[in-house]
C-alpha cells in the first residue's frame, strides 16, 4: 500500500495549477456467494464441498473540466469446507489502483499515469493458475506502473505513446517453501512439491503508435 500512496501523491502532483473545484463520487459494492459442489476439485474419489466467496469493492472518482482522478480498491476472501475440501487452504486477495489523466482539446487528447498493486495468497495463486492444492504460506505481489500520451494533430492524424513496467515478487522475500501438494484431478494423495516461486520478476514495455485515418 505504501507504493500506491506514493503513486497517488505523484498523480496529485501532476494536477494543473489552475484552481478547479473537484466533483467527487463514491461507489461501493459487496457480494457473497455460496457454492455447494459434489467434486469441485475433480478428485478421483468424489466428495462434496461447500465454498464461500466474499468480495468488496470501492471506487472514488474526482473530476474537473480538464482532469480525472480514479481510486479503486477491492478485496476477496475464499473459504471451503467439507470432505471434498480436505487440505484446501483459504484464499485472500486484494488490490488498489490509482489513475490520473489530463485532457487537452478533447477527451481523446490526453496524458495519463496509472499505478496498480495486487496481492494474493500463494496458495490461492497456485490453485487458480495450476490447479494445485498446496498448504504454502506467503503471498504474491504485483506492482504495475503505466503512463501514456495521446495526441490528435488534426482530424486524420493521431499518435499514442505508452510505457509500462510490472514487478512481481514473493513475500516473504525467499523461495516459496516446499510442501506436500494435491493436484486438482489427481488421486488426492501426497505428491511432489511445486517448484519454488521466483522471488522477483520485472517486465517492461514501450510502444509508439501513429495513425492516419482514410478520408471520407
Phi and psi restraints in degrees (value plus and minus 20) as a CYANA .aco file:
   2 UNK   PHI     -81.6   -41.6
   2 UNK   PSI     -60.1   -20.1
   3 UNK   PHI     -86.1   -46.1
   3 UNK   PSI     -58.0   -18.0
   4 UNK   PHI     -84.3   -44.3
   4 UNK   PSI     -61.0   -21.0
   5 UNK   PHI     -81.7   -41.7
   5 UNK   PSI     -61.1   -21.1
   6 UNK   PHI     -83.4   -43.4
   6 UNK   PSI     -63.7   -23.7
   7 UNK   PHI     -84.1   -44.1
   7 UNK   PSI     -59.4   -19.4
   8 UNK   PHI     -84.1   -44.1
   8 UNK   PSI     -61.3   -21.3
   9 UNK   PHI     -81.3   -41.3
   9 UNK   PSI     -60.8   -20.8
  10 UNK   PHI     -83.8   -43.8
  10 UNK   PSI     -60.8   -20.8
  11 UNK   PHI     -82.5   -42.5
  11 UNK   PSI     -64.4   -24.4
  12 UNK   PHI     -84.8   -44.8
  12 UNK   PSI     -51.2   -11.2
  13 UNK   PHI     -88.5   -48.5
  13 UNK   PSI     -41.1    -1.1
  14 UNK   PHI    -104.9   -64.9
  14 UNK   PSI     -24.7    15.3
  15 UNK   PHI     -83.1   -43.1
  15 UNK   PSI     126.7   166.7
  16 UNK   PHI     -83.6   -43.6
  16 UNK   PSI     129.1   169.1
  17 UNK   PHI     -94.2   -54.2
  17 UNK   PSI     -41.2    -1.2
  18 UNK   PHI     -81.7   -41.7
  18 UNK   PSI     113.2   153.2
  19 UNK   PHI     -97.9   -57.9
  19 UNK   PSI      94.7   134.7
  20 UNK   PHI    -144.3  -104.3
  20 UNK   PSI     123.7   163.7
  21 UNK   PHI     -97.8   -57.8
  21 UNK   PSI     109.3   149.3
  22 UNK   PHI    -102.1   -62.1
  22 UNK   PSI     118.2   158.2
  23 UNK   PHI    -123.1   -83.1
  23 UNK   PSI      91.8   131.8
  24 UNK   PHI    -125.1   -85.1
  24 UNK   PSI     122.1   162.1
  25 UNK   PHI    -154.3  -114.3
  25 UNK   PSI     131.3   171.3
  26 UNK   PHI    -153.9  -113.9
  26 UNK   PSI     109.9   149.9
  27 UNK   PHI    -148.3  -108.3
  27 UNK   PSI     116.0   156.0
  28 UNK   PHI    -154.3  -114.3
  28 UNK   PSI     135.2   175.2
  29 UNK   PHI    -169.1  -129.1
  29 UNK   PSI     133.5   173.5
  30 UNK   PHI    -163.8  -123.8
  30 UNK   PSI     116.4   156.4
  31 UNK   PHI    -157.6  -117.6
  31 UNK   PSI     129.4   169.4
  32 UNK   PHI    -156.2  -116.2
  32 UNK   PSI     103.9   143.9
  33 UNK   PHI    -142.3  -102.3
  33 UNK   PSI     113.7   153.7
  34 UNK   PHI    -138.2   -98.2
  34 UNK   PSI     108.0   148.0
  35 UNK   PHI    -145.1  -105.1
  35 UNK   PSI     108.3   148.3
  36 UNK   PHI    -128.3   -88.3
  36 UNK   PSI     103.7   143.7
  37 UNK   PHI    -154.1  -114.1
  37 UNK   PSI     122.5   162.5
  38 UNK   PHI    -102.0   -62.0
  38 UNK   PSI     -45.5    -5.5
  39 UNK   PHI    -182.6  -142.6
  39 UNK   PSI      43.8    83.8
  40 UNK   PHI     -80.5   -40.5
  40 UNK   PSI     -55.1   -15.1
  41 UNK   PHI    -120.1   -80.1
  41 UNK   PSI      -2.9    37.1
  42 UNK   PHI      33.3    73.3
  42 UNK   PSI      27.3    67.3
  43 UNK   PHI    -106.1   -66.1
  43 UNK   PSI     136.1   176.1
  44 UNK   PHI     -88.5   -48.5
  44 UNK   PSI     -44.1    -4.1
  45 UNK   PHI    -130.9   -90.9
  45 UNK   PSI      72.6   112.6
  46 UNK   PHI     -77.7   -37.7
  46 UNK   PSI     121.3   161.3
  47 UNK   PHI    -173.0  -133.0
  47 UNK   PSI     123.6   163.6
  48 UNK   PHI     -95.4   -55.4
  48 UNK   PSI     138.0   178.0
  49 UNK   PHI    -169.8  -129.8
  49 UNK   PSI     135.4   175.4
  50 UNK   PHI    -141.8  -101.8
  50 UNK   PSI     104.7   144.7
  51 UNK   PHI    -135.2   -95.2
  51 UNK   PSI     123.1   163.1
  52 UNK   PHI    -145.7  -105.7
  52 UNK   PSI     106.9   146.9
  53 UNK   PHI    -145.7  -105.7
  53 UNK   PSI     100.0   140.0
  54 UNK   PHI    -136.9   -96.9
  54 UNK   PSI     115.6   155.6
  55 UNK   PHI    -159.0  -119.0
  55 UNK   PSI     117.1   157.1
  56 UNK   PHI    -153.6  -113.6
  56 UNK   PSI     118.2   158.2
  57 UNK   PHI    -154.7  -114.7
  57 UNK   PSI     135.6   175.6
  58 UNK   PHI    -169.5  -129.5
  58 UNK   PSI     120.5   160.5
  59 UNK   PHI    -156.1  -116.1
  59 UNK   PSI     107.6   147.6
  60 UNK   PHI    -135.3   -95.3
  60 UNK   PSI     109.2   149.2
  61 UNK   PHI    -147.9  -107.9
  61 UNK   PSI     106.8   146.8
  62 UNK   PHI    -135.9   -95.9
  62 UNK   PSI     115.5   155.5
  63 UNK   PHI    -148.2  -108.2
  63 UNK   PSI     121.4   161.4
  64 UNK   PHI    -148.5  -108.5
  64 UNK   PSI     152.7   192.7
  65 UNK   PHI     -79.6   -39.6
  65 UNK   PSI     -40.6    -0.6
  66 UNK   PHI    -144.1  -104.1
  66 UNK   PSI     -15.2    24.8
  67 UNK   PHI    -175.2  -135.2
  67 UNK   PSI     147.5   187.5
  68 UNK   PHI    -168.5  -128.5
  68 UNK   PSI     117.1   157.1
  69 UNK   PHI    -148.3  -108.3
  69 UNK   PSI     105.5   145.5
  70 UNK   PHI    -143.8  -103.8
  70 UNK   PSI     107.9   147.9
  71 UNK   PHI    -138.8   -98.8
  71 UNK   PSI     102.3   142.3
  72 UNK   PHI    -140.0  -100.0
  72 UNK   PSI     127.2   167.2
  73 UNK   PHI    -167.8  -127.8
  73 UNK   PSI     126.9   166.9
  74 UNK   PHI    -174.2  -134.2
  74 UNK   PSI     138.2   178.2
  75 UNK   PHI    -172.9  -132.9
  75 UNK   PSI     125.4   165.4
  76 UNK   PHI    -161.1  -121.1
  76 UNK   PSI     129.5   169.5
  77 UNK   PHI    -155.7  -115.7
  77 UNK   PSI     113.1   153.1
  78 UNK   PHI    -144.8  -104.8
  78 UNK   PSI     116.4   156.4
  79 UNK   PHI    -163.4  -123.4
  79 UNK   PSI     119.6   159.6
  80 UNK   PHI    -144.1  -104.1
  80 UNK   PSI     126.8   166.8
  81 UNK   PHI    -152.0  -112.0
  81 UNK   PSI     141.0   181.0
  82 UNK   PHI      88.3   128.3
  82 UNK   PSI     148.3   188.3
  83 UNK   PHI     -82.7   -42.7
  83 UNK   PSI     -50.0   -10.0
  84 UNK   PHI     -95.0   -55.0
  84 UNK   PSI     -29.6    10.4
  85 UNK   PHI    -129.5   -89.5
  85 UNK   PSI       0.1    40.1
  86 UNK   PHI     -81.1   -41.1
  86 UNK   PSI     104.1   144.1
  87 UNK   PHI      64.2   104.2
  87 UNK   PSI     -21.2    18.8
  88 UNK   PHI    -106.6   -66.6
  88 UNK   PSI      97.0   137.0
  89 UNK   PHI     -98.3   -58.3
  89 UNK   PSI     138.9   178.9
  90 UNK   PHI     -89.6   -49.6
  90 UNK   PSI     137.2   177.2
  91 UNK   PHI    -146.3  -106.3
  91 UNK   PSI     120.8   160.8
  92 UNK   PHI    -155.4  -115.4
  92 UNK   PSI     114.4   154.4
  93 UNK   PHI    -166.0  -126.0
  93 UNK   PSI     126.4   166.4
  94 UNK   PHI    -179.7  -139.7
  94 UNK   PSI     146.3   186.3
  95 UNK   PHI    -188.4  -148.4
  95 UNK   PSI     154.5   194.5
  96 UNK   PHI    -168.6  -128.6
  96 UNK   PSI     131.6   171.6
  97 UNK   PHI    -162.4  -122.4
  97 UNK   PSI     118.9   158.9
  98 UNK   PHI    -145.7  -105.7
  98 UNK   PSI     108.0   148.0
  99 UNK   PHI    -151.7  -111.7
  99 UNK   PSI     107.4   147.4
 100 UNK   PHI    -150.8  -110.8
 100 UNK   PSI     117.9   157.9
 101 UNK   PHI    -165.6  -125.6
 101 UNK   PSI     130.2   170.2
 102 UNK   PHI    -136.6   -96.6
 102 UNK   PSI     120.7   160.7
 103 UNK   PHI    -119.7   -79.7
 103 UNK   PSI     132.1   172.1
 104 UNK   PHI    -123.8   -83.8
 104 UNK   PSI    -144.2  -104.2
 105 UNK   PHI     -83.9   -43.9
 105 UNK   PSI     -50.3   -10.3
 106 UNK   PHI    -171.2  -131.2
 106 UNK   PSI    -198.8  -158.8
 107 UNK   PHI     -89.4   -49.4
 107 UNK   PSI     -40.1    -0.1
 108 UNK   PHI    -107.5   -67.5
 108 UNK   PSI     -26.8    13.2
 109 UNK   PHI    -124.4   -84.4
 109 UNK   PSI      79.4   119.4
 110 UNK   PHI    -174.0  -134.0
 110 UNK   PSI     144.3   184.3
 111 UNK   PHI    -143.1  -103.1
 111 UNK   PSI     125.6   165.6
 112 UNK   PHI    -170.8  -130.8
 112 UNK   PSI     132.9   172.9
 113 UNK   PHI    -155.2  -115.2
 113 UNK   PSI     131.7   171.7
 114 UNK   PHI    -170.2  -130.2
 114 UNK   PSI     121.6   161.6
 115 UNK   PHI    -150.7  -110.7
 115 UNK   PSI     112.2   152.2
 116 UNK   PHI    -150.0  -110.0
 116 UNK   PSI     110.9   150.9
 117 UNK   PHI    -146.8  -106.8
 117 UNK   PSI     111.3   151.3
 118 UNK   PHI    -156.0  -116.0
 118 UNK   PSI     125.7   165.7
 119 UNK   PHI    -159.7  -119.7
 119 UNK   PSI     116.6   156.6
 120 UNK   PHI    -162.1  -122.1
 120 UNK   PSI     131.8   171.8
 121 UNK   PHI     -82.9   -42.9
 121 UNK   PSI     125.2   165.2
 122 UNK   PHI     -80.9   -40.9
 122 UNK   PSI     -57.4   -17.4
 123 UNK   PHI     -81.8   -41.8
 123 UNK   PSI     -61.2   -21.2
 124 UNK   PHI     -88.9   -48.9
 124 UNK   PSI     -57.5   -17.5
 125 UNK   PHI     -83.4   -43.4
 125 UNK   PSI     -63.0   -23.0
 126 UNK   PHI     -84.5   -44.5
 126 UNK   PSI     -59.1   -19.1
 127 UNK   PHI     -87.8   -47.8
 127 UNK   PSI     -64.0   -24.0
 128 UNK   PHI     -90.4   -50.4
 128 UNK   PSI     -62.7   -22.7
 129 UNK   PHI    -108.4   -68.4
 129 UNK   PSI     -56.2   -16.2
 130 UNK   PHI    -138.1   -98.1
 130 UNK   PSI     -28.2    11.8
 131 UNK   PHI      48.6    88.6
 131 UNK   PSI       7.5    47.5
 132 UNK   PHI    -126.0   -86.0
 132 UNK   PSI     108.8   148.8
 133 UNK   PHI    -115.0   -75.0
 133 UNK   PSI      95.1   135.1
 134 UNK   PHI    -162.3  -122.3
 134 UNK   PSI     107.6   147.6
 135 UNK   PHI     -99.7   -59.7
 135 UNK   PSI      40.5    80.5
 136 UNK   PHI    -115.2   -75.2
 136 UNK   PSI     137.9   177.9
 137 UNK   PHI    -125.7   -85.7
 137 UNK   PSI     158.9   198.9
 138 UNK   PHI      70.3   110.3
 138 UNK   PSI    -196.2  -156.2
 139 UNK   PHI    -167.9  -127.9
 139 UNK   PSI     139.2   179.2
 140 UNK   PHI    -126.0   -86.0
 140 UNK   PSI     106.8   146.8
 141 UNK   PHI    -133.2   -93.2
 141 UNK   PSI     122.7   162.7
 142 UNK   PHI    -156.8  -116.8
 142 UNK   PSI     106.2   146.2
 143 UNK   PHI    -141.1  -101.1
 143 UNK   PSI     105.2   145.2
 144 UNK   PHI    -144.6  -104.6
 144 UNK   PSI     109.3   149.3
 145 UNK   PHI    -138.8   -98.8
 145 UNK   PSI     110.0   150.0
 146 UNK   PHI    -153.0  -113.0
 146 UNK   PSI     138.4   178.4
 147 UNK   PHI    -179.5  -139.5
 147 UNK   PSI     136.9   176.9
 148 UNK   PHI    -186.8  -146.8
 148 UNK   PSI     146.9   186.9
 149 UNK   PHI    -155.1  -115.1
 149 UNK   PSI     110.2   150.2
 150 UNK   PHI    -137.0   -97.0
 150 UNK   PSI     110.8   150.8
 151 UNK   PHI    -153.4  -113.4
 151 UNK   PSI     116.8   156.8
 152 UNK   PHI    -131.8   -91.8
 152 UNK   PSI      91.7   131.7
 153 UNK   PHI    -101.2   -61.2
 153 UNK   PSI     -55.5   -15.5
 154 UNK   PHI    -178.0  -138.0
 154 UNK   PSI    -185.8  -145.8
 155 UNK   PHI     -87.4   -47.4
 155 UNK   PSI     -38.1     1.9
 156 UNK   PHI    -134.7   -94.7
 156 UNK   PSI     -48.3    -8.3
 157 UNK   PHI    -126.2   -86.2
 157 UNK   PSI     108.7   148.7
 158 UNK   PHI    -156.4  -116.4
 158 UNK   PSI     136.1   176.1
 159 UNK   PHI    -161.5  -121.5
 159 UNK   PSI     123.7   163.7
 160 UNK   PHI    -155.9  -115.9
 160 UNK   PSI     112.4   152.4
 161 UNK   PHI    -140.1  -100.1
 161 UNK   PSI     108.8   148.8
 162 UNK   PHI    -156.4  -116.4
 162 UNK   PSI     115.6   155.6
 163 UNK   PHI    -155.4  -115.4
 163 UNK   PSI     124.6   164.6
 164 UNK   PHI    -166.9  -126.9
 164 UNK   PSI     125.2   165.2
 165 UNK   PHI    -160.5  -120.5
 165 UNK   PSI     109.3   149.3
 166 UNK   PHI    -145.1  -105.1
 166 UNK   PSI     110.6   150.6
 167 UNK   PHI    -139.2   -99.2
 167 UNK   PSI     104.2   144.2
 168 UNK   PHI    -138.1   -98.1
 168 UNK   PSI     111.0   151.0
 169 UNK   PHI    -168.4  -128.4
 169 UNK   PSI     144.1   184.1
 170 UNK   PHI    -126.8   -86.8
 170 UNK   PSI     116.3   156.3
 171 UNK   PHI    -133.7   -93.7
 171 UNK   PSI     111.2   151.2
 172 UNK   PHI     -91.0   -51.0
 172 UNK   PSI     144.0   184.0
 173 UNK   PHI     -93.4   -53.4
 173 UNK   PSI      50.2    90.2
 174 UNK   PHI    -177.1  -137.1
 174 UNK   PSI     146.2   186.2
 175 UNK   PHI     -80.5   -40.5
 175 UNK   PSI     123.5   163.5
 176 UNK   PHI     -81.5   -41.5
 176 UNK   PSI     119.2   159.2
 177 UNK   PHI     -85.0   -45.0
 177 UNK   PSI     124.3   164.3
 178 UNK   PHI    -101.7   -61.7
 178 UNK   PSI     106.2   146.2
 179 UNK   PHI    -155.8  -115.8
 179 UNK   PSI     133.6   173.6
 180 UNK   PHI     -79.5   -39.5
 180 UNK   PSI     120.6   160.6
 181 UNK   PHI    -146.2  -106.2
 181 UNK   PSI     142.7   182.7
 182 UNK   PHI    -146.4  -106.4
 182 UNK   PSI     113.9   153.9
 183 UNK   PHI    -116.4   -76.4
 183 UNK   PSI     118.1   158.1
 184 UNK   PHI     -82.9   -42.9
 184 UNK   PSI     106.2   146.2
 185 UNK   PHI      69.9   109.9
 185 UNK   PSI     -20.5    19.5
 186 UNK   PHI    -108.1   -68.1
 186 UNK   PSI    -184.7  -144.7
 187 UNK   PHI    -104.4   -64.4
 187 UNK   PSI     -24.0    16.0
 188 UNK   PHI      65.1   105.1
 188 UNK   PSI     -18.4    21.6
 189 UNK   PHI    -112.9   -72.9
 189 UNK   PSI     158.8   198.8
 190 UNK   PHI     -96.3   -56.3
 190 UNK   PSI     116.4   156.4
 191 UNK   PHI    -144.6  -104.6
 191 UNK   PSI    -188.9  -148.9
 192 UNK   PHI     -96.5   -56.5
 192 UNK   PSI     133.4   173.4
 193 UNK   PHI     -94.5   -54.5
 193 UNK   PSI     131.7   171.7
 194 UNK   PHI     -89.1   -49.1
 194 UNK   PSI     140.8   180.8
 195 UNK   PHI     -85.7   -45.7
 195 UNK   PSI     135.5   175.5
 196 UNK   PHI     -78.5   -38.5
 196 UNK   PSI     122.4   162.4
 197 UNK   PHI     -96.9   -56.9
 197 UNK   PSI     111.2   151.2
 198 UNK   PHI     -78.1   -38.1
 198 UNK   PSI     119.2   159.2
 199 UNK   PHI    -100.0   -60.0
 199 UNK   PSI     -35.8     4.2
 200 UNK   PHI    -179.9  -139.9
 200 UNK   PSI     117.1   157.1
 201 UNK   PHI    -171.4  -131.4
 201 UNK   PSI     114.6   154.6
 202 UNK   PHI    -144.0  -104.0
 202 UNK   PSI     112.3   152.3
 203 UNK   PHI    -152.1  -112.1
 203 UNK   PSI     109.6   149.6
 204 UNK   PHI    -151.2  -111.2
 204 UNK   PSI     129.5   169.5
 205 UNK   PHI    -172.4  -132.4
 205 UNK   PSI     135.6   175.6
 206 UNK   PHI    -170.2  -130.2
 206 UNK   PSI     119.9   159.9
 207 UNK   PHI    -164.9  -124.9
 207 UNK   PSI     128.7   168.7
 208 UNK   PHI    -149.3  -109.3
 208 UNK   PSI     105.8   145.8
 209 UNK   PHI    -143.4  -103.4
 209 UNK   PSI     107.3   147.3
 210 UNK   PHI    -141.6  -101.6
 210 UNK   PSI     106.6   146.6
 211 UNK   PHI    -147.6  -107.6
 211 UNK   PSI     126.8   166.8
 212 UNK   PHI    -152.2  -112.2
 212 UNK   PSI     100.9   140.9
 213 UNK   PHI    -100.8   -60.8
 213 UNK   PSI     130.4   170.4
 214 UNK   PHI     -91.8   -51.8
 214 UNK   PSI     121.9   161.9
 215 UNK   PHI     -85.5   -45.5
 215 UNK   PSI     126.8   166.8
